[in-house]
Every structure is written in C-alpha cells, then in structure tokens.
Amino acid sequence: MKLAIMQPYFLPYIGYFQLIRSAEVLVLYDNIEYTKKGWINRNRILQHGQEALLSLPLASGSDYLHIGQRQLAANFDRTKLLRQIEGAYRRAPFFAETWPLVQDIVQYPDQQLFNYLHHSIVALCQHLALRTTIVVSSSVPIDHSLKGADKVLALCHQLGASDYINSIGGQALYSKEAFLAQQVRLHFIRSQPLSYPQFGAPCIPWLSLLDVLMFNGKQQIMDHMIDAYDLI
C-alpha cells in the first residue's frame, strides 16, 4: 500500500493533490505543532494580475498548540473572503463551474482550524474524483511523541504501508536506504512544469488550486494535470 503524510493547508496548490493522487492512503496531521508564517491557514491567488494572499484569521493561542487545537477567529468574515475570491475570478472561464465548490469550502461553519481545513481538502478531492482514503493522524495508534522519520515509519508500519511517498523537499530529510532497512520503499514526488493562460498574461505558477480550477476546469485538470508528476 502506498502512503503519503501531509499537514493540512488552506486551498493548497496542485502539487498537494498530485501527492494525494499518487497514494492509496493520506495521513493528515492534526496533532503536530501549528507553524506560524507557513501555509496552513493561507495561500495565494491571482488578483489584478499579481499574486495576492488569502488567509484565515486565527483566534489568539499559544504557538505550541497543535493544529487540531487552533480555532478560527470569532470575527472571521466568510462573506468578505468570498467577495475577495469572486472579485479576483468572476471573469475566469470556469468561474461558474468552480464557484459552488468555493462557496461550500469557505462557508463551512466549523470554527476549529483542522476541521475547517479537513473539510476543504475532502471537498476538493471529491471534486477531482480522487479516491485516496484520508486518515486523521491522531486516530492512528502509535507513539505520537516520535519525530521526523521515526514518526513516519511508525505510521507506515501501523497502517501496513509498503511504500511511502514524500514531497520533493524531503530529499534533504529522509534516506531511501534507511527506509528500506525498515521494509518501506521511499519515493519523492516531483511535479512537472505547469503553465496555462491567466487572462491572457504569462502564467504565475504555484498559486492555489482555485486558480488552476478557474482557468482550466475540472475535466482538463483530471485528464491532463493531476497526473503530471514523476516519482523518483
């Protein structure tokens, strides 16, 4: 069985879903420390020809809280966020196809950060007909105080994974030989270059999947983009 492990991100870029596509099971971390200034509660879209930030405001809390312990701010204005996205993309060719999905994701009423992100990732996977099983990390009975490769291998062993697929950035962290010594084959996923028209301007790459959906549509992504990666 092929396993991938990721922390949740808000409306992540297409490479995140290519990783999901490559695996049979995705473990979604809810019990690791929330990282400030990362991409857990923010992402980038195209606005007025430039990249712009979307972000989810969080309630005040310790920097040491797990993702599953963080809450969205009480004053999070979902309508304002929808207006920002609509203003950026209402003239995009696949806006009408994508807009109901955006509304479903943004208007989700849960205030817990992990639940909100989990719902959005599941909704996007369903939209793209990705059938990878998603497992929440805290539900897997391992020693969750483990770190790094030890924690990854514990999850692999507990879930019966023969192969572990990691993002390309993990090449500096994990050794194929060390994983193989633990009866797990390690692979790294590398996205192929992706370019598409954005209102007739040169493509700004690696924006949120929303950008890809607005300019290409679901079927185009499923047929030509979601499998545009290599395993190395």
Beta strands, then each sheet from edge to edge (+ up, - down):
strand 1: 2-6
strand 2: 25-28
strand 3: 42-47
strand 4: 50-55
strand 5: 133-136
strand 6: 163-167
strand 7: 185-191
strand 8: 229-231
sheet 1: 5+ 2+ 1+ 6+ 7+ 8-
sheet 2: 3+ 4-
end
